[in-house]
Amino acid sequence: MNKTYIKKRIQSFVYAFAGIFYMLKKEPNAIIHIVLMFLAIAFGIFLNITKTEWCILAIAAAMVLASEAFNTAIEQLVDLSTQEYNEKAGMAKDLAAGAVLITAGAAAIAGIVIFIPKIIERVGQFI
């Protein structure tokens, strides 16, 4: 491997982190997803979830954040392509937002399936 190859790989990570920071700065829903992700992590620690459950939560959180990033990218591209209302441009944005909703819904279902039985078990210990 030469120095140029390594420099390009490092630069690709710099660009990727710039995109993530842009999303977090410009997209309020991304912050909501991050807060919910940390809340799920806290619940996971408190409720001592299994390795498999951690994997499910990690995949769910990654899918939600990735779909939010794709949604942001699509919105940027659509806004770049037209300044006036265009039905197809609006539909592209709606579809991207729908993808976020689908992944967030699936993540919520995963959280419910993982956490509710453990919460019920914990509450049952005190009753």
N, CA, C and O atoms as a printed pandas DataFrame, in Angstrom:
     atom_number atom_name residue_name chain_id  residue_number  x_coord  y_coord  z_coord
0              1         N          MET        A               1    0.848   -1.190    0.000
1              2        CA          MET        A               1    0.000    0.000    0.000
2              3         C          MET        A               1    0.887    1.245    0.000
3              4         O          MET        A               1    1.876    1.332    0.729
4              5         N          ASN        A               2    0.505    2.187   -0.829
5              6        CA          ASN        A               2    1.268    3.429   -0.856
6              7         C          ASN        A               2    0.567    4.500   -0.024
7              8         O          ASN        A               2   -0.564    4.314    0.426
8              9         N          LYS        A               3    1.253    5.615    0.171
9             10        CA          LYS        A               3    0.731    6.694    1.021
10            11         C          LYS        A               3   -0.530    7.324    0.430
11            12         O          LYS        A               3   -1.418    7.741    1.174
12            13         N          THR        A               4   -0.616    7.396   -0.896
13            14        CA          THR        A               4   -1.794    7.978   -1.533
14            15         C          THR        A               4   -3.038    7.148   -1.229
15            16         O          THR        A               4   -4.099    7.700   -0.938
16            17         N          TYR        A               5   -2.912    5.836   -1.295
17            18        CA          TYR        A               5   -4.032    4.935   -1.006
18            19         C          TYR        A               5   -4.524    5.149    0.424
19            20         O          TYR        A               5   -5.725    5.290    0.658
20            21         N          ILE        A               6   -3.604    5.173    1.370
21            22        CA          ILE        A               6   -3.969    5.360    2.777
22            23         C          ILE        A               6   -4.602    6.730    2.988
23            24         O          ILE        A               6   -5.594    6.853    3.707
24            25         N          LYS        A               7   -4.041    7.747    2.373
25            26        CA          LYS        A               7   -4.578    9.106    2.503
26            27         C          LYS        A               7   -6.009    9.174    1.966
27            28         O          LYS        A               7   -6.863    9.825    2.568
28            29         N          LYS        A               8   -6.276    8.509    0.843
29            30        CA          LYS        A               8   -7.620    8.495    0.264
30            31         C          LYS        A               8   -8.601    7.763    1.171
31            32         O          LYS        A               8   -9.750    8.185    1.304
32            33         N          ARG        A               9   -8.161    6.670    1.797
33            34        CA          ARG        A               9   -9.049    5.931    2.710
34            35         C          ARG        A               9   -9.390    6.795    3.922
35            36         O          ARG        A               9  -10.544    6.845    4.347
36            37         N          ILE        A              10   -8.399    7.465    4.470
37            38        CA          ILE        A              10   -8.638    8.348    5.619
38            39         C          ILE        A              10   -9.584    9.471    5.224
39            40         O          ILE        A              10  -10.498    9.809    5.975
40            41         N          GLN        A              11   -9.367   10.050    4.044
41            42        CA          GLN        A              11  -10.217   11.145    3.577
42            43         C          GLN        A              11  -11.658   10.682    3.395
43            44         O          GLN        A              11  -12.590   11.451    3.634
44            45         N          SER        A              12  -11.848    9.439    2.975
45            46        CA          SER        A              12  -13.213    8.934    2.800
46            47         C          SER        A              12  -13.948    8.887    4.146
47            48         O          SER        A              12  -15.152    9.136    4.202
48            49         N          PHE        A              13  -13.228    8.568    5.229
49            50        CA          PHE        A              13  -13.837    8.598    6.559
50            51         C          PHE        A              13  -14.156   10.031    6.981
51            52         O          PHE        A              13  -15.188   10.279    7.605
52            53         N          VAL        A              14  -13.289   10.961    6.649
53            54        CA          VAL        A              14  -13.536   12.371    6.960
54            55         C          VAL        A              14  -14.826   12.826    6.285
55            56         O          VAL        A              14  -15.657   13.481    6.915
56            57         N          TYR        A              15  -15.000   12.484    5.007
57            58        CA          TYR        A              15  -16.221   12.843    4.288
58            59         C          TYR        A              15  -17.454   12.188    4.912
59            60         O          TYR        A              15  -18.501   12.823    5.044
60            61         N          ALA        A              16  -17.325   10.929    5.292
61            62        CA          ALA        A              16  -18.453   10.214    5.889
62            63         C          ALA        A              16  -18.874   10.872    7.204
63            64         O          ALA        A              16  -20.064   11.071    7.444
64            65         N          PHE        A              17  -17.911   11.205    8.048
65            66        CA          PHE        A              17  -18.243   11.875    9.307
66            67         C          PHE        A              17  -18.815   13.263    9.064
67            68         O          PHE        A              17  -19.693   13.702    9.807
68            69         N          ALA        A              18  -18.339   13.960    8.047
69            70        CA          ALA        A              18  -18.903   15.272    7.698
70            71         C          ALA        A              18  -20.376   15.123    7.343
71            72         O          ALA        A              18  -21.196   15.955    7.730
72            73         N          GLY        A              19  -20.715   14.068    6.608
73            74        CA          GLY        A              19  -22.109   13.822    6.260
74            75         C          GLY        A              19  -22.957   13.532    7.480
75            76         O          GLY        A              19  -24.076   14.030    7.595
76            77         N          ILE        A              20  -22.433   12.730    8.390
77            78        CA          ILE        A              20  -23.168   12.424    9.619
78            79         C          ILE        A              20  -23.390   13.687   10.436
79            80         O          ILE        A              20  -24.495   13.920   10.927
80            81         N          PHE        A              21  -22.357   14.505   10.589
81            82        CA          PHE        A              21  -22.494   15.741   11.366
82            83         C          PHE        A              21  -23.461   16.708   10.706
83            84         O          PHE        A              21  -24.216   17.398   11.391
84            85         N          TYR        A              22  -23.446   16.764    9.366
85            86        CA          TYR        A              22  -24.399   17.613    8.655
86            87         C          TYR        A              22  -25.826   17.160    8.961
87            88         O          TYR        A              22  -26.694   17.978    9.268
88            89         N          MET        A              23  -26.060   15.851    8.876
89            90        CA          MET        A              23  -27.391   15.315    9.148
90            91         C          MET        A              23  -27.837   15.667   10.565
91            92         O          MET        A              23  -28.978   16.080   10.775
92            93         N          LEU        A              24  -26.942   15.505   11.530
93            94        CA          LEU        A              24  -27.294   15.794   12.918
94            95         C          LEU        A              24  -27.549   17.282   13.142
95            96         O          LEU        A              24  -28.360   17.663   13.986
96            97         N          LYS        A              25  -26.856   18.108   12.386
97            98        CA          LYS        A              25  -27.013   19.561   12.520
98            99         C          LYS        A              25  -28.286   20.067   11.849
99           100         O          LYS        A              25  -28.936   20.978   12.361
100          101         N          LYS        A              26  -28.644   19.488   10.715
101          102        CA          LYS        A              26  -29.732   20.020    9.899
102          103         C          LYS        A              26  -31.058   19.276   10.017
103          104         O          LYS        A              26  -32.099   19.814    9.640
104          105         N          GLU        A              27  -31.038   18.073   10.526
105          106        CA          GLU        A              27  -32.249   17.253   10.568
106          107         C          GLU        A              27  -32.679   17.000   12.013
107          108         O          GLU        A              27  -32.090   16.158   12.691
108          109         N          PRO        A              28  -33.694   17.714   12.490
109          110        CA          PRO        A              28  -34.152   17.522   13.876
110          111         C          PRO        A              28  -34.570   16.077   14.172
111          112         O          PRO        A              28  -34.374   15.594   15.287
112          113         N          ASN        A              29  -35.139   15.394   13.190
113          114        CA          ASN        A              29  -35.545   14.008   13.425
114          115         C          ASN        A              29  -34.357   13.099   13.694
115          116         O          ASN        A              29  -34.481   12.113   14.419
116          117         N          ALA        A              30  -33.204   13.425   13.114
117          118        CA          ALA        A              30  -32.000   12.621   13.375
118          119         C          ALA        A              30  -31.622   12.708   14.852
119          120         O          ALA        A              30  -31.196   11.718   15.446
120          121         N          ILE        A              31  -31.776   13.880   15.435
121          122        CA          ILE        A              31  -31.482   14.044   16.869
122          123         C          ILE        A              31  -32.462   13.205   17.692
123          124         O          ILE        A              31  -32.071   12.573   18.674
124          125         N          ILE        A              32  -33.718   13.200   17.293
125          126        CA          ILE        A              32  -34.715   12.375   17.999
126          127         C          ILE        A              32  -34.310   10.906   17.932
127          128         O          ILE        A              32  -34.382   10.194   18.934
128          129         N          HIS        A              33  -33.885   10.451   16.756
129          130        CA          HIS        A              33  -33.455    9.055   16.607
130          131         C          HIS        A              33  -32.246    8.752   17.486
131          132         O          HIS        A              33  -32.173    7.679   18.085
132          133         N          ILE        A              34  -31.307    9.673   17.572
133          134        CA          ILE        A              34  -30.111    9.487   18.410
134          135         C          ILE        A              34  -30.510    9.399   19.884
135          136         O          ILE        A              34  -30.021    8.536   20.613
136          137         N          VAL        A              35  -31.396   10.291   20.317
137          138        CA          VAL        A              35  -31.846   10.279   21.716
138          139         C          VAL        A              35  -32.529    8.948   22.025
139          140         O          VAL        A              35  -32.273    8.340   23.065
140          141         N          LEU        A              36  -33.397    8.497   21.119
141          142        CA          LEU        A              36  -34.080    7.218   21.339
142          143         C          LEU        A              36  -33.100    6.053   21.328
143          144         O          LEU        A              36  -33.275    5.083   22.066
144          145         N          MET        A              37  -32.073    6.144   20.497
145          146        CA          MET        A              37  -31.056    5.095   20.465
146          147         C          MET        A              37  -30.327    5.019   21.811
147          148         O          MET        A              37  -30.123    3.930   22.347
148          149         N          PHE        A              38  -29.936    6.175   22.354
149          150        CA          PHE        A              38  -29.261    6.168   23.650
150          151         C          PHE        A              38  -30.197    5.716   24.770
151          152         O          PHE        A              38  -29.760    5.080   25.728
152          153         N          LEU        A              39  -31.466    6.040   24.650
153          154        CA          LEU        A              39  -32.449    5.561   25.624
154          155         C          LEU        A              39  -32.546    4.034   25.557
155          156         O          LEU        A              39  -32.610    3.371   26.592
156          157         N          ALA        A              40  -32.557    3.478   24.344
157          158        CA          ALA        A              40  -32.583    2.018   24.176
158          159         C          ALA        A              40  -31.314    1.391   24.748
159          160         O          ALA        A              40  -31.376    0.326   25.363
160          161         N          ILE        A              41  -30.179    2.032   24.556
161          162        CA          ILE        A              41  -28.925    1.527   25.132
162          163         C          ILE        A              41  -29.004    1.516   26.649
163          164         O          ILE        A              41  -28.596    0.549   27.292
164          165         N          ALA        A              42  -29.532    2.597   27.221
165          166        CA          ALA        A              42  -29.662    2.671   28.678
166          167         C          ALA        A              42  -30.600    1.568   29.196
167          168         O          ALA        A              42  -30.292    0.898   30.181
168          169         N          PHE        A              43  -31.732    1.390   28.530
169          170        CA          PHE        A              43  -32.652    0.311   28.909
170          171         C          PHE        A              43  -31.977   -1.044   28.765
171          172         O          PHE        A              43  -32.143   -1.919   29.615
172          173         N          GLY        A              44  -31.215   -1.220   27.689
173          174        CA          GLY        A              44  -30.520   -2.486   27.473
174          175         C          GLY        A              44  -29.550   -2.804   28.586
175          176         O          GLY        A              44  -29.456   -3.948   29.032
176          177         N          ILE        A              45  -28.833   -1.798   29.032
177          178        CA          ILE        A              45  -27.894   -1.991   30.142
178          179         C          ILE        A              45  -28.662   -2.299   31.426
179          180         O          ILE        A              45  -28.342   -3.250   32.139
180          181         N          PHE        A              46  -29.676   -1.484   31.710
181          182        CA          PHE        A              46  -30.453   -1.633   32.938
182          183         C          PHE        A              46  -31.160   -2.989   32.997
183          184         O          PHE        A              46  -31.228   -3.618   34.053
184          185         N          LEU        A              47  -31.682   -3.427   31.858
185          186        CA          LEU        A              47  -32.457   -4.671   31.830
186          187         C          LEU        A              47  -31.616   -5.895   31.470
187          188         O          LEU        A              47  -32.138   -7.004   31.359
188          189         N          ASN        A              48  -30.310   -5.683   31.288
189          190        CA          ASN        A              48  -29.386   -6.784   31.040
190          191         C          ASN        A              48  -29.837   -7.670   29.873
191          192         O          ASN        A              48  -30.031   -8.875   30.030
192          193         N          ILE        A              49  -29.997   -7.047   28.706
193          194        CA          ILE        A              49  -30.461   -7.807   27.544
194          195         C          ILE        A              49  -29.348   -8.728   27.027
195          196         O          ILE        A              49  -28.171   -8.548   27.340
196          197         N          THR        A              50  -29.755   -9.704   26.239
197          198        CA          THR        A              50  -28.812  -10.717   25.744
198          199         C          THR        A              50  -27.984  -10.165   24.575
199          200         O          THR        A              50  -28.283   -9.105   24.026
200          201         N          LYS        A              51  -26.942  -10.912   24.213
201          202        CA          LYS        A              51  -26.115  -10.525   23.059
202          203         C          LYS        A              51  -26.947  -10.468   21.784
203          204         O          LYS        A              51  -26.770   -9.567   20.964
204          205         N          THR        A              52  -27.832  -11.402   21.621
205          206        CA          THR        A              52  -28.700  -11.414   20.440
206          207         C          THR        A              52  -29.587  -10.168   20.415
207          208         O          THR        A              52  -29.758   -9.539   19.370
208          209         N          GLU        A              53  -30.140   -9.824   21.558
209          210        CA          GLU        A              53  -30.984   -8.624   21.646
210          211         C          GLU        A              53  -30.171   -7.362   21.359
211          212         O          GLU        A              53  -30.671   -6.435   20.721
212          213         N          TRP        A              54  -28.911   -7.323   21.829
213          214        CA          TRP        A              54  -28.031   -6.187   21.516
214          215         C          TRP        A              54  -27.815   -6.086   20.005
215          216         O          TRP        A              54  -27.834   -4.994   19.439
216          217         N          CYS        A              55  -27.612   -7.223   19.369
217          218        CA          CYS        A              55  -27.403   -7.234   17.914
218          219         C          CYS        A              55  -28.640   -6.715   17.188
219          220         O          CYS        A              55  -28.532   -5.934   16.242
220          221         N          ILE        A              56  -29.799   -7.147   17.629
221          222        CA          ILE        A              56  -31.048   -6.684   17.009
222          223         C          ILE        A              56  -31.189   -5.176   17.174
223          224         O          ILE        A              56  -31.526   -4.477   16.219
224          225         N          LEU        A              57  -30.935   -4.673   18.375
225          226        CA          LEU        A              57  -31.024   -3.229   18.614
226          227         C          LEU        A              57  -30.001   -2.457   17.784
227          228         O          LEU        A              57  -30.313   -1.398   17.241
228          229         N          ALA        A              58  -28.794   -2.979   17.685
229          230        CA          ALA        A              58  -27.753   -2.305   16.904
230          231         C          ALA        A              58  -28.142   -2.222   15.432
231          232         O          ALA        A              58  -27.979   -1.179   14.799
232          233         N          ILE        A              59  -28.655   -3.321   14.892
233          234        CA          ILE        A              59  -29.070   -3.333   13.487
234          235         C          ILE        A              59  -30.248   -2.388   13.277
235          236         O          ILE        A              59  -30.285   -1.647   12.295
236          237         N          ALA        A              60  -31.203   -2.412   14.192
237          238        CA          ALA        A              60  -32.367   -1.532   14.072
238          239         C          ALA        A              60  -31.946   -0.068   14.116
239          240         O          ALA        A              60  -32.398    0.732   13.297
240          241         N          ALA        A              61  -31.088    0.285   15.058
241          242        CA          ALA        A              61  -30.635    1.672   15.178
242          243         C          ALA        A              61  -29.848    2.097   13.944
243          244         O          ALA        A              61  -30.024    3.206   13.439
244          245         N          ALA        A              62  -28.989    1.218   13.465
245          246        CA          ALA        A              62  -28.198    1.534   12.270
246          247         C          ALA        A              62  -29.097    1.737   11.059
247          248         O          ALA        A              62  -28.860    2.636   10.252
248          249         N          MET        A              63  -30.127    0.909   10.927
249          250        CA          MET        A              63  -31.031    1.049    9.786
250          251         C          MET        A              63  -31.805    2.364    9.851
251          252         O          MET        A              63  -32.008    3.016    8.826
252          253         N          VAL        A              64  -32.234    2.754   11.040
253          254        CA          VAL        A              64  -32.965    4.018   11.174
254          255         C          VAL        A              64  -32.046    5.190   10.822
255          256         O          VAL        A              64  -32.429    6.072   10.053
256          257         N          LEU        A              65  -30.840    5.200   11.383
257          258        CA          LEU        A              65  -29.920    6.314   11.100
258          259         C          LEU        A              65  -29.488    6.335    9.637
259          260         O          LEU        A              65  -29.364    7.402    9.037
260          261         N          ALA        A              66  -29.261    5.159    9.068
261          262        CA          ALA        A              66  -28.882    5.105    7.650
262          263         C          ALA        A              66  -30.037    5.589    6.773
263          264         O          ALA        A              66  -29.815    6.324    5.811
264          265         N          SER        A              67  -31.254    5.188    7.094
265          266        CA          SER        A              67  -32.386    5.649    6.285
266          267         C          SER        A              67  -32.580    7.153    6.434
267          268         O          SER        A              67  -32.966    7.823    5.476
268          269         N          GLU        A              68  -32.319    7.686    7.610
269          270        CA          GLU        A              68  -32.385    9.142    7.805
270          271         C          GLU        A              68  -31.318    9.837    6.959
271          272         O          GLU        A              68  -31.572   10.898    6.388
272          273         N          ALA        A              69  -30.135    9.246    6.878
273          274        CA          ALA        A              69  -29.070    9.817    6.047
274          275         C          ALA        A              69  -29.453    9.763    4.565
275          276         O          ALA        A              69  -29.252   10.736    3.838
276          277         N          PHE        A              70  -30.001    8.634    4.117
277          278        CA          PHE        A              70  -30.462    8.531    2.724
278          279         C          PHE        A              70  -31.561    9.555    2.450
279          280         O          PHE        A              70  -31.569   10.197    1.399
280          281         N          ASN        A              71  -32.485    9.706    3.394
281          282        CA          ASN        A              71  -33.563   10.675    3.250
282          283         C          ASN        A              71  -32.990   12.084    3.094
283          284         O          ASN        A              71  -33.423   12.843    2.227
284          285         N          THR        A              72  -32.030   12.423    3.924
285          286        CA          THR        A              72  -31.402   13.743    3.845
286          287         C          THR        A              72  -30.707   13.935    2.504
287          288         O          THR        A              72  -30.808   15.000    1.894
288          289         N          ALA        A              73  -30.007   12.909    2.047
289          290        CA          ALA        A              73  -29.314   12.992    0.753
290          291         C          ALA        A              73  -30.307   13.181   -0.386
291          292         O          ALA        A              73  -30.081   13.994   -1.282
292          293         N          ILE        A              74  -31.400   12.434   -0.353
293          294        CA          ILE        A              74  -32.410   12.563   -1.410
294          295         C          ILE        A              74  -33.037   13.946   -1.380
295          296         O          ILE        A              74  -33.242   14.555   -2.430
296          297         N          GLU        A              75  -33.344   14.450   -0.189
297          298        CA          GLU        A              75  -33.898   15.808   -0.089
298          299         C          GLU        A              75  -32.937   16.836   -0.681
299          300         O          GLU        A              75  -33.360   17.741   -1.401
300          301         N          GLN        A              76  -31.651   16.699   -0.380
301          302        CA          GLN        A              76  -30.658   17.625   -0.910
302          303         C          GLN        A              76  -30.593   17.564   -2.434
303          304         O          GLN        A              76  -30.541   18.596   -3.102
304          305         N          LEU        A              77  -30.595   16.355   -2.973
305          306        CA          LEU        A              77  -30.540   16.191   -4.432
306          307         C          LEU        A              77  -31.785   16.745   -5.114
307          308         O          LEU        A              77  -31.690   17.395   -6.155
308          309         N          VAL        A              78  -32.947   16.489   -4.529
309          310        CA          VAL        A              78  -34.191   17.006   -5.103
310          311         C          VAL        A              78  -34.177   18.536   -5.071
311          312         O          VAL        A              78  -34.526   19.182   -6.059
312          313         N          ASP        A              79  -33.772   19.113   -3.937
313          314        CA          ASP        A              79  -33.724   20.568   -3.830
314          315         C          ASP        A              79  -32.714   21.167   -4.805
315          316         O          ASP        A              79  -32.913   22.273   -5.307
316          317         N          LEU        A              80  -31.651   20.449   -5.067
317          318        CA          LEU        A              80  -30.642   20.903   -6.026
318          319         C          LEU        A              80  -31.186   20.885   -7.456
319          320         O          LEU        A              80  -30.835   21.733   -8.276
320          321         N          SER        A              81  -32.043   19.912   -7.739
321          322        CA          SER        A              81  -32.508   19.729   -9.115
322          323         C          SER        A              81  -33.633   20.679   -9.519
323          324         O          SER        A              81  -33.796   20.968  -10.704
324          325         N          THR        A              82  -34.409   21.167   -8.555
325          326        CA          THR        A              82  -35.519   22.050   -8.904
326          327         C          THR        A              82  -35.817   23.025   -7.766
327          328         O          THR        A              82  -35.770   22.671   -6.588
328          329         N          GLN        A              83  -36.121   24.253   -8.152
329          330        CA          GLN        A              83  -36.474   25.281   -7.166
330          331         C          GLN        A              83  -37.991   25.458   -7.068
331          332         O          GLN        A              83  -38.493   26.041   -6.108
332          333         N          GLU        A              84  -38.701   24.958   -8.051
333          334        CA          GLU        A              84  -40.151   25.097   -8.066
334          335         C          GLU        A              84  -40.795   23.749   -7.749
335          336         O          GLU        A              84  -40.153   22.701   -7.816
336          337         N          TYR        A              85  -42.074   23.806   -7.405
337          338        CA          TYR        A              85  -42.780   22.571   -7.057
338          339         C          TYR        A              85  -42.829   21.644   -8.259
339          340         O          TYR        A              85  -43.123   22.052   -9.382
340          341         N          ASN        A              86  -42.531   20.389   -7.984
341          342        CA          ASN        A              86  -42.597   19.352   -8.999
342          343         C          ASN        A              86  -43.179   18.122   -8.315
343          344         O          ASN        A              86  -42.662   17.671   -7.293
344          345         N          GLU        A              87  -44.248   17.586   -8.877
345          346        CA          GLU        A              87  -44.938   16.458   -8.248
346          347         C          GLU        A              87  -44.014   15.257   -8.036
347          348         O          GLU        A              87  -44.054   14.622   -6.982
348          349         N          LYS        A              88  -43.187   14.946   -9.029
349          350        CA          LYS        A              88  -42.280   13.804   -8.907
350          351         C          LYS        A              88  -41.188   14.075   -7.868
351          352         O          LYS        A              88  -40.777   13.165   -7.147
352          353         N          ALA        A              89  -40.729   15.301   -7.792
353          354        CA          ALA        A              89  -39.732   15.657   -6.780
354          355         C          ALA        A              89  -40.334   15.517   -5.386
355          356         O          ALA        A              89  -39.690   15.000   -4.473
356          357         N          GLY        A              90  -41.564   15.976   -5.231
357          358        CA          GLY        A              90  -42.252   15.842   -3.949
358          359         C          GLY        A              90  -42.466   14.388   -3.571
359          360         O          GLY        A              90  -42.324   14.011   -2.408
360          361         N          MET        A              91  -42.807   13.573   -4.561
361          362        CA          MET        A              91  -43.024   12.150   -4.291
362          363         C          MET        A              91  -41.710   11.476   -3.890
363          364         O          MET        A              91  -41.701   10.613   -3.012
364          365         N          ALA        A              92  -40.606   11.862   -4.527
365          366        CA          ALA        A              92  -39.302   11.301   -4.151
366          367         C          ALA        A              92  -38.996   11.610   -2.690
367          368         O          ALA        A              92  -38.524   10.744   -1.953
368          369         N          LYS        A              93  -39.265   12.838   -2.276
369          370        CA          LYS        A              93  -39.040   13.209   -0.876
370          371         C          LYS        A              93  -39.966   12.433    0.055
371          372         O          LYS        A              93  -39.546   11.970    1.115
372          373         N          ASP        A              94  -41.232   12.294   -0.349
373          374        CA          ASP        A              94  -42.193   11.563    0.474
374          375         C          ASP        A              94  -41.803   10.094    0.623
375          376         O          ASP        A              94  -41.915    9.519    1.706
376          377         N          LEU        A              95  -41.347    9.495   -0.472
377          378        CA          LEU        A              95  -40.917    8.095   -0.416
378          379         C          LEU        A              95  -39.712    7.925    0.511
379          380         O          LEU        A              95  -39.647    6.964    1.278
380          381         N          ALA        A              96  -38.770    8.850    0.441
381          382        CA          ALA        A              96  -37.594    8.772    1.311
382          383         C          ALA        A              96  -38.006    8.925    2.776
383          384         O          ALA        A              96  -37.504    8.217    3.649
384          385         N          ALA        A              97  -38.920    9.852    3.033
385          386        CA          ALA        A              97  -39.411   10.028    4.409
386          387         C          ALA        A              97  -40.168    8.783    4.860
387          388         O          ALA        A              97  -40.079    8.381    6.020
388          389         N          GLY        A              98  -40.911    8.178    3.942
389          390        CA          GLY        A              98  -41.623    6.941    4.266
390          391         C          GLY        A              98  -40.676    5.813    4.635
391          392         O          GLY        A              98  -40.981    4.999    5.507
392          393         N          ALA        A              99  -39.533    5.764    3.976
393          394        CA          ALA        A              99  -38.535    4.737    4.304
394          395         C          ALA        A              99  -38.036    4.902    5.739
395          396         O          ALA        A              99  -37.820    3.920    6.449
396          397         N          VAL        A             100  -37.858    6.143    6.149
397          398        CA          VAL        A             100  -37.441    6.396    7.537
398          399         C          VAL        A             100  -38.539    5.923    8.490
399          400         O          VAL        A             100  -38.263    5.283    9.504
400          401         N          LEU        A             101  -39.764    6.242    8.155
401          402        CA          LEU        A             101  -40.890    5.836    9.005
402          403         C          LEU        A             101  -40.969    4.313    9.124
403          404         O          LEU        A             101  -41.225    3.786   10.206
404          405         N          ILE        A             102  -40.752    3.620    8.031
405          406        CA          ILE        A             102  -40.790    2.152    8.049
406          407         C          ILE        A             102  -39.698    1.593    8.961
407          408         O          ILE        A             102  -39.968    0.726    9.792
408          409         N          THR        A             103  -38.467    2.085    8.809
409          410        CA          THR        A             103  -37.379    1.560    9.643
410          411         C          THR        A             103  -37.566    1.950   11.108
411          412         O          THR        A             103  -37.273    1.156   12.002
412          413         N          ALA        A             104  -38.052    3.166   11.359
413          414        CA          ALA        A             104  -38.292    3.586   12.740
414          415         C          ALA        A             104  -39.395    2.747   13.370
415          416         O          ALA        A             104  -39.313    2.392   14.545
416          417         N          GLY        A             105  -40.425    2.430   12.594
417          418        CA          GLY        A             105  -41.499    1.576   13.101
418          419         C          GLY        A             105  -40.997    0.177   13.430
419          420         O          GLY        A             105  -41.351   -0.394   14.462
420          421         N          ALA        A             106  -40.170   -0.369   12.545
421          422        CA          ALA        A             106  -39.598   -1.697   12.800
422          423         C          ALA        A             106  -38.703   -1.673   14.037
423          424         O          ALA        A             106  -38.713   -2.613   14.832
424          425         N          ALA        A             107  -37.930   -0.598   14.198
425          426        CA          ALA        A             107  -37.072   -0.470   15.385
426          427         C          ALA        A             107  -37.917   -0.372   16.649
427          428         O          ALA        A             107  -37.573   -0.948   17.681
428          429         N          ALA        A             108  -39.022    0.359   16.564
429          430        CA          ALA        A             108  -39.912    0.486   17.724
430          431         C          ALA        A             108  -40.504   -0.878   18.093
431          432         O          ALA        A             108  -40.590   -1.224   19.271
432          433         N          ILE        A             109  -40.906   -1.641   17.091
433          434        CA          ILE        A             109  -41.447   -2.984   17.346
434          435         C          ILE        A             109  -40.379   -3.869   17.992
435          436         O          ILE        A             109  -40.664   -4.602   18.939
436          437         N          ALA        A             110  -39.148   -3.797   17.476
437          438        CA          ALA        A             110  -38.057   -4.581   18.076
438          439         C          ALA        A             110  -37.856   -4.183   19.531
439          440         O          ALA        A             110  -37.676   -5.046   20.390
440          441         N          GLY        A             111  -37.885   -2.892   19.813
441          442        CA          GLY        A             111  -37.729   -2.418   21.186
442          443         C          GLY        A             111  -38.851   -2.907   22.088
443          444         O          GLY        A             111  -38.613   -3.312   23.225
444          445         N          ILE        A             112  -40.067   -2.868   21.577
445          446        CA          ILE        A             112  -41.214   -3.342   22.356
446          447         C          ILE        A             112  -41.078   -4.833   22.660
447          448         O          ILE        A             112  -41.285   -5.265   23.794
448          449         N          VAL        A             113  -40.729   -5.609   21.643
449          450        CA          VAL        A             113  -40.597   -7.062   21.819
450          451         C          VAL        A             113  -39.480   -7.398   22.808
451          452         O          VAL        A             113  -39.604   -8.333   23.599
452          453         N          ILE        A             114  -38.397   -6.635   22.758
453          454        CA          ILE        A             114  -37.262   -6.905   23.650
454          455         C          ILE        A             114  -37.527   -6.396   25.062
455          456         O          ILE        A             114  -37.282   -7.111   26.034
456          457         N          PHE        A             115  -38.029   -5.158   25.183
457          458        CA          PHE        A             115  -38.069   -4.514   26.495
458          459         C          PHE        A             115  -39.326   -4.788   27.310
459          460         O          PHE        A             115  -39.232   -4.937   28.529
460          461         N          ILE        A             116  -40.483   -4.860   26.695
461          462        CA          ILE        A             116  -41.724   -4.993   27.471
462          463         C          ILE        A             116  -41.721   -6.245   28.353
463          464         O          ILE        A             116  -42.049   -6.142   29.535
464          465         N          PRO        A             117  -41.369   -7.410   27.834
465          466        CA          PRO        A             117  -41.352   -8.581   28.734
466          467         C          PRO        A             117  -40.371   -8.418   29.907
467          468         O          PRO        A             117  -40.653   -8.860   31.021
468          469         N          LYS        A             118  -39.234   -7.790   29.654
469          470        CA          LYS        A             118  -38.243   -7.601   30.720
470          471         C          LYS        A             118  -38.737   -6.584   31.751
471          472         O          LYS        A             118  -38.490   -6.734   32.948
472          473         N          ILE        A             119  -39.431   -5.557   31.281
473          474        CA          ILE        A             119  -39.998   -4.563   32.202
474          475         C          ILE        A             119  -41.089   -5.212   33.043
475          476         O          ILE        A             119  -41.143   -5.006   34.255
476          477         N          ILE        A             120  -41.959   -5.995   32.411
477          478        CA          ILE        A             120  -43.028   -6.693   33.143
478          479         C          ILE        A             120  -42.429   -7.627   34.189
479          480         O          ILE        A             120  -42.922   -7.712   35.314
480          481         N          GLU        A             121  -41.363   -8.326   33.808
481          482        CA          GLU        A             121  -40.691   -9.227   34.755
482          483         C          GLU        A             121  -40.136   -8.447   35.943
483          484         O          GLU        A             121  -40.289   -8.867   37.090
484          485         N          ARG        A             122  -39.492   -7.312   35.669
485          486        CA          ARG        A             122  -38.933   -6.492   36.760
486          487         C          ARG        A             122  -40.023   -5.958   37.666
487          488         O          ARG        A             122  -39.881   -5.998   38.889
488          489         N          VAL        A             123  -41.104   -5.461   37.096
489          490        CA          VAL        A             123  -42.212   -4.936   37.895
490          491         C          VAL        A             123  -42.827   -6.056   38.729
491          492         O          VAL        A             123  -43.195   -5.851   39.886
492          493         N          GLY        A             124  -42.935   -7.248   38.127
493          494        CA          GLY        A             124  -43.490   -8.404   38.844
494          495         C          GLY        A             124  -42.674   -8.784   40.069
495          496         O          GLY        A             124  -43.217   -9.342   41.022
496          497         N          GLN        A             125  -41.381   -8.491   40.061
497          498        CA          GLN        A             125  -40.530   -8.801   41.215
498          499         C          GLN        A             125  -40.882   -7.936   42.419
499          500         O          GLN        A             125  -40.629   -8.317   43.562
500          501         N          PHE        A             126  -41.474   -6.755   42.152
501          502        CA          PHE        A             126  -41.783   -5.829   43.232
502          503         C          PHE        A             126  -43.229   -5.965   43.728
503          504         O          PHE        A             126  -43.610   -5.368   44.735
504          505         N          ILE        A             127  -44.014   -6.749   43.011
505          506        CA          ILE        A             127  -45.426   -6.872   43.383
506          507         C          ILE        A             127  -45.631   -8.113   44.228
507          508         O          ILE        A             127  -46.754   -8.397   44.644
